[in-house]
Amino acid sequence: MDFLKSGLKTVLGAPEPGHHPSGAETVERLVERVNNSTLLEDRRDACRALKAMSRTYRVEVGAQGMDTLKQVLELDRADSETINHALNTLNNVMSPSQFEEEEENPQVPMNIGEQFTEMFIKDHNNVQLILDLLDEYDFRVRLSAVQLLTSLLTNRPKDMQEIILVKPMGVSKMMDLLSDNREVIRNETLLLLIKLTKGNANIQKIVAFENAFDRLFEIVSSEGFSDGGIIVEDCLLLMLNLLKNNSSNINFFKEGSYIQRMLPMFNTPEENEDAGWSPQKVSNVHCMLHIVRTLVSPCNSVQIVSDCQRILKNAGLLDSLCNILMASGVPADILTETINTVGEVVRGNVGNQEFVGNVMAPSNPPRPAIVVLLMSMVNEKQPFSLRCAVLYCFQCYLYHNEMSQANLVQTLLPSSTDVSNLTSGQLLCGGLFSSDVLSNWFSAVALMHALIDNPIQKEQLLRVLLATNIGSSPVSLLHQCTLLLQQTTKLQSKVALLMLLSQWTARCAGAVTGFLRAPSAVAYLVNQTCSNDHDDNEYLLQGLSAFLLAICIHFNDDSVENYSRESLKQLVVRRVGMETFVAKLSEVSRHELYNKAAKHPQLRAKAPAEVLIDYEFCRLFKVLEKPDGEGGEWRRGSGWGWGRGDGCGAGWGGAALEQYKALIRQQDARLQELVAQLDDMLQQNHALQVALNDSKSSNSLLKDENTLLKAQVSAAHGHSIEAHDKSQYEAKINQLTAEINRLNEILKTTQEEKQKQEVELEKLKNDQDDLLILLSDLDLKVNDYKSRLVSLGEKVEDDNTEVQESNLT
């Protein structure tokens, strides 16, 4: 500290006796020295002093010295030491983190670095200055420039990405630094590129075509692959950024034979199993698994996923992943992620599914790996995330693979093979009737996936018989599931069984017949649908019960005498009511966990309580409820004969018809009027939005000026600007703030009026549609009555209905 004080005295000169300059005054004098000194040494010393003070007096240095420091970068580029001090000072001023020296100063805002960054990058030439300095070979200058760019990207990532994207050779200059033989610069460049490529597809493509993958794999290889340090993790994170949601880069990665170069990352020597995994190795392998999952993610196109799955198998990566699954001493989180990865590598690929199905676990006696995984899934002592991963892997194993589905169902049917061997079907049946609610859910969903788009296995599963008690006759699996549904009181078990039964009975008349013959099955569903419990989960149960009941009606072949299609319709109309029934159905898709499950095939539950709905069930529900698809009549009610009143309106004649036509004309005119008003409101809303944006822009500029003025006021102590100038700025700011508030109020009022108009418009449209339907029904009935009168010999006069209808249209 004494050395620093002596240095400042050397730069600033001795202070006047009895006067101790404040930090702001010192900063002001240093900035003046940089601006006015003709000797390079003086400017260099002043920059060094500003760097020393920038951690304690960040606001003052940033407010008074930013323009001066930018000038130094332009004019003193030949002196690397001065440039280094200027870059370090700017980096301190715009640092995203808070310094220890600032912790006790409440006047420094937490986001002060972001504010200074916004001011700095308003002039894009400032960013170009920093990019040009990357060409300097001097170690300190190049390192400081990289660190400053990293700080700028941390504070304002989107703005910086847009600026760098349009700068010529901007990305190329950063990529060249990966070849720097000085590891510190190379490592800092990795951090810079991670921030630069995050969420910007265009920059990701440029970086990828600058041979990024080659350079990154060279670094990973030199660092020791998965056994390397944190640099390996940084390289893998950058790769992940380049590939995530970027099909162009994935194709480039696939066609450039980079998938094959990932194989050494998953080699786990057997002699090192006892030594354990270091935390860094866990992180490295975790990142590598994420890269593999990015290549075969279900979100990618089918062609990309298929090609990557084929290459992963041919390159031996699938075999390496299976070796990790069966190895001992693998950390739980790595094992969980590996199971998820294996699942997505085999999903929808018959060859890969067959390969995994033939993998044997090193147990005594040897068992298929799939059976060992299912044992973990139905074991309540295993970690929750691991059990979810096994379920997802098993679902992927069955996905679009009729052979795997048939093999699973076959393990449940009577056979002459050795019954002492534990099979996947036995494990799922045991889990289905277990006392553990999660085992119930996992097993029911796993069994449900064996029936998806496979009517043959639905029929085969009807042959499965279970011995419930010693000496009693066996009952079918369907009968036992129905009985368990009525007996259990656990929400997750009920939902799982309803999903299983819905998938089973959909498009399978035999399963519908078996369900209807189960004792009290229909009565249970009707009672559940009629329930009036007001809870989100209860609403879901009521909706699922209504859905299963609707399936039993729609796919009913009338083979059960007491529960034919017509009798079930009448039962629902009489006990539930059509409107109530349709409302119950709609509650399913409104549930929060339904919407969450419908987004991705993988179950992404953070806690056991979030396990409720399966992705494939959401697909089934959407297919059967959509208006133009099979079963769309459930929502309309017309396919069941609901809404058809026999004899209702028999006395209605032409007068009623004319009355409805007149009402439709009135509503049509009102509709046009509301549309015109809505257009006017939208134009007014747009104009107000433009005015509000202009005011916000002006306010932002004034805030920047105010920040500078406050710093100068605190620094000057008597040399500050006049009070009336400050009051003028404050009055102007207050005026603009009031204007913004006024515009916000007008905008809010306009939006409320717009919403009211839209609601009224929608209501009128619905009323008009209803009236048109009623009008069509009345026309049909009038024509029917006329034909009856003619058949009875009565003379019927033409009332020119067709002319009136043409006038109406």
WOMOSUL-V856751 format. One record per helix or strand of 3 or more residues. SS is the DSSP state (@ for helix, = for strand). FROM is the first residue (numbers start at 1). LEN is the number of residues. If there is no record, write none. Layout:
SS|FROM|LEN  SS|FROM|LEN
This chain:
@|2|11  @|23|14  @|40|14  @|58|18  @|80|14  @|100|3  @|112|10  @|124|10  @|139|17  @|157|10  @|170|10  @|183|15  @|201|9  @|212|12  @|225|3  @|230|14  @|247|9  @|260|7  @|270|3  @|279|17  @|302|13  @|317|10  @|332|15  @|350|8  @|369|9  @|384|15  @|402|9  @|424|9  @|437|13  @|455|7  @|477|11  @|491|15  @|509|9  @|521|10  @|536|19  @|561|3  @|565|11  @|578|13  @|592|6  @|608|3  @|615|11  @|633|4  @|638|3  @|654|63  @|723|69  @|801|8
